[in-house]
């Protein structure tokens, strides 16, 4: 399991629920990448995903939250990938619906010191309420024919991230042009410079 830093968190999938799914990577390769590998990374994800407003105190976030968010992430990972492959998700849908049944967090508009209106939570962050918001986003995504039709799996060799392709002409191939797209361009460049490299490597290995 590769180690990550908060800067490795991904928020480019186009949906809140898919950003949670993206907290694990490399599932099509032998080395998986766990991006929620600690409480501090979970706190960074909550803020980065906009699930809680900036400046929200997250003192209550602990190991129990981490276990529940990982479990919800794995559930949504199974559902999203199953649906992308054109298969029925089955019993997992009921588990997702159960998560969505809890009331999501209530928000308030308050005045900041500079007079601007800012969003805050009406009460202290609650794990179940935040998970409910993510699950409801997944329900809305999967039941919206237009959005569902935009679901794509990254074409990177070892990447399993799913994203919404809202690009012009629906030609987006990678979860991120800077990540998987750049890797593909580098690999293509190396193949041009050394077209017999893969063959030579295979001969060495045999």
C-alpha positions as CSV (number, residue, x, y, z in Angstrom):
1,X,0.0,0.0,0.0
2,X,1.6,3.2,-1.1
3,X,1.8,6.2,1.3
4,X,0.2,9.5,0.4
5,X,0.0,13.0,1.6
6,X,-3.0,15.3,1.8
7,X,-1.8,16.9,-1.5
8,X,-2.5,13.5,-3.2
9,X,-6.2,13.7,-2.6
10,X,-8.2,13.9,-5.8
11,X,-11.1,16.3,-6.3
12,X,-11.4,16.2,-10.1
13,X,-14.1,13.6,-10.7
14,X,-17.0,16.1,-11.1
15,X,-19.2,14.7,-8.3
16,X,-18.9,14.5,-4.5
17,X,-19.6,10.8,-4.3
18,X,-17.0,10.1,-7.0
19,X,-14.5,12.2,-5.2
20,X,-15.0,9.8,-2.2
21,X,-14.6,6.8,-4.5
22,X,-11.3,8.4,-5.7
23,X,-9.8,8.2,-2.2
24,X,-8.6,4.7,-3.2
25,X,-6.6,4.3,-6.4
26,X,-4.6,1.7,-8.3
27,X,-7.3,-1.0,-7.9
28,X,-6.5,-2.3,-11.4
29,X,-2.8,-2.8,-10.4
30,X,-1.1,-4.8,-7.7
31,X,-0.3,-1.8,-5.6
32,X,-3.4,0.0,-4.3
33,X,-3.2,3.5,-3.0
34,X,-5.1,4.3,0.2
35,X,-5.6,8.1,0.3
36,X,-7.7,8.0,3.5
37,X,-4.9,6.5,5.5
38,X,-5.4,8.5,8.6
39,X,-7.7,10.9,10.5
40,X,-5.8,14.0,9.3
41,X,-6.3,12.9,5.7
42,X,-10.0,12.4,6.3
43,X,-10.2,15.9,7.7
44,X,-8.4,17.3,4.7
45,X,-10.8,15.4,2.4
46,X,-13.9,16.7,4.2
47,X,-12.6,20.3,3.6
48,X,-11.2,19.7,0.1
49,X,-14.4,18.1,-1.1
50,X,-16.5,21.0,0.3
51,X,-18.5,18.6,2.5
52,X,-17.9,21.0,5.4
53,X,-17.3,24.7,5.1
54,X,-13.8,26.1,5.5
55,X,-12.9,26.8,9.1
56,X,-15.3,24.1,10.5
57,X,-13.9,22.6,13.7
58,X,-13.4,18.9,13.1
59,X,-12.4,17.8,16.6
60,X,-15.0,15.0,16.6
61,X,-13.4,13.3,13.6
62,X,-11.7,10.2,14.9
63,X,-10.8,6.6,14.0
64,X,-14.5,5.6,14.1
65,X,-15.3,8.2,11.4
66,X,-12.4,6.9,9.3
67,X,-13.8,3.3,9.4
68,X,-17.3,4.5,8.4
69,X,-16.0,6.7,5.6
70,X,-13.9,3.9,4.2
71,X,-16.8,1.5,4.4
72,X,-19.1,3.9,2.5
73,X,-16.3,4.6,0.0
74,X,-15.9,0.8,-0.7
75,X,-19.7,0.4,-1.0
76,X,-19.9,3.3,-3.5
77,X,-16.9,2.0,-5.4
78,X,-18.6,-1.4,-5.9
79,X,-21.9,0.3,-7.0
80,X,-20.3,2.8,-9.4
81,X,-18.0,0.3,-11.1
82,X,-20.8,-2.2,-11.4
83,X,-23.1,0.3,-13.0
84,X,-20.3,1.6,-15.3
85,X,-19.8,-2.0,-16.5
86,X,-23.6,-2.3,-17.3
87,X,-24.4,-4.7,-14.5
88,X,-27.0,-4.4,-11.7
89,X,-25.6,-3.4,-8.3
90,X,-28.0,-5.6,-6.4
91,X,-28.1,-5.6,-2.6
92,X,-25.5,-2.8,-2.4
93,X,-28.2,-0.4,-3.6
94,X,-30.2,-0.9,-0.4
95,X,-27.1,-0.2,1.7
96,X,-26.6,3.0,-0.2
97,X,-30.3,3.9,0.3
98,X,-29.9,3.3,4.0
99,X,-27.0,5.7,4.2
100,X,-29.0,8.3,2.3
101,X,-32.0,8.0,4.6
102,X,-30.4,10.0,7.4
103,X,-31.0,13.7,7.3
104,X,-28.1,15.6,5.7
105,X,-26.4,18.4,7.6
106,X,-28.3,21.6,8.0
107,X,-26.5,24.8,6.8
108,X,-26.8,28.4,7.8
109,X,-25.8,31.7,6.1
110,X,-23.9,34.0,8.6
111,X,-22.0,37.2,8.3
112,X,-18.2,37.0,8.2
113,X,-16.1,39.8,9.8
114,X,-15.8,41.5,6.4
115,X,-19.6,41.5,6.0
116,X,-19.8,38.8,3.4
117,X,-22.3,35.9,3.8
118,X,-20.6,32.6,4.4
119,X,-21.9,29.1,4.8
120,X,-21.6,27.2,8.1
121,X,-23.1,24.1,9.6
122,X,-26.0,24.6,11.9
123,X,-24.6,22.1,14.4
124,X,-21.3,20.3,15.0
125,X,-20.4,17.9,12.1
126,X,-22.1,14.5,12.4
127,X,-20.6,11.5,10.7
128,X,-23.9,10.0,9.7
129,X,-25.3,13.3,8.3
130,X,-22.2,13.9,6.2
131,X,-22.3,10.3,4.8
132,X,-25.9,10.8,4.0
133,X,-25.1,13.8,1.8
134,X,-22.6,11.8,-0.1
135,X,-25.0,8.8,-0.5
136,X,-27.8,11.2,-1.7
137,X,-25.4,12.6,-4.3
138,X,-24.7,9.0,-5.5
139,X,-28.5,8.3,-5.7
140,X,-29.0,11.5,-7.7
141,X,-26.1,10.7,-10.0
142,X,-27.2,7.1,-10.7
143,X,-30.8,8.0,-11.3
144,X,-30.1,10.9,-13.6
145,X,-29.9,9.5,-17.2
146,X,-27.9,12.4,-18.5
147,X,-25.3,12.4,-15.7
148,X,-25.2,8.6,-15.6
149,X,-24.4,8.6,-19.4
150,X,-21.4,10.8,-18.7
151,X,-19.7,8.3,-16.3
152,X,-16.4,7.1,-17.6
153,X,-13.6,5.0,-16.3
154,X,-10.1,6.4,-16.7
155,X,-8.1,4.8,-19.6
156,X,-4.9,4.8,-17.6
157,X,-3.3,1.4,-17.6
158,X,-3.5,0.8,-13.8
159,X,-6.1,3.5,-12.9
160,X,-9.6,2.7,-11.8
161,X,-11.0,6.2,-11.1
162,X,-14.4,7.0,-12.5
163,X,-15.3,10.6,-13.5
164,X,-18.0,12.6,-15.3
165,X,-17.1,13.4,-18.8
166,X,-18.5,16.8,-19.4
167,X,-15.9,17.7,-22.0
168,X,-16.9,19.0,-25.5
169,X,-17.5,16.0,-27.7
170,X,-17.2,13.7,-24.7
171,X,-13.6,13.0,-25.6
172,X,-12.0,13.0,-22.1
173,X,-9.9,9.9,-21.7
174,X,-8.3,10.2,-18.3
175,X,-9.3,11.1,-14.8
176,X,-6.7,13.9,-15.0
177,X,-4.7,15.1,-17.9
178,X,-1.9,16.0,-15.5
179,X,-1.8,12.6,-13.9
180,X,-2.8,9.7,-16.1
181,X,-2.8,11.7,-19.3
182,X,0.8,12.9,-18.6
183,X,1.9,9.3,-17.9
184,X,0.5,8.1,-21.2
185,X,2.2,11.0,-23.0
186,X,5.6,10.1,-21.4
187,X,5.1,6.4,-22.2
188,X,4.2,7.2,-25.8
189,X,7.4,9.4,-26.1
190,X,9.6,6.6,-24.7
191,X,8.1,4.2,-27.2
192,X,8.9,6.5,-30.1
193,X,12.5,7.0,-28.8
194,X,13.0,3.2,-28.3
195,X,10.4,1.3,-30.3
196,X,12.2,-2.1,-29.6
197,X,12.4,-1.4,-25.8
198,X,9.5,-3.6,-24.8
199,X,10.7,-6.5,-27.0
200,X,14.3,-6.2,-25.7
201,X,13.0,-6.2,-22.1
202,X,10.9,-9.3,-22.8
203,X,14.0,-11.1,-24.2
204,X,16.0,-10.2,-21.1
205,X,13.3,-11.5,-18.8
206,X,13.1,-14.8,-20.7
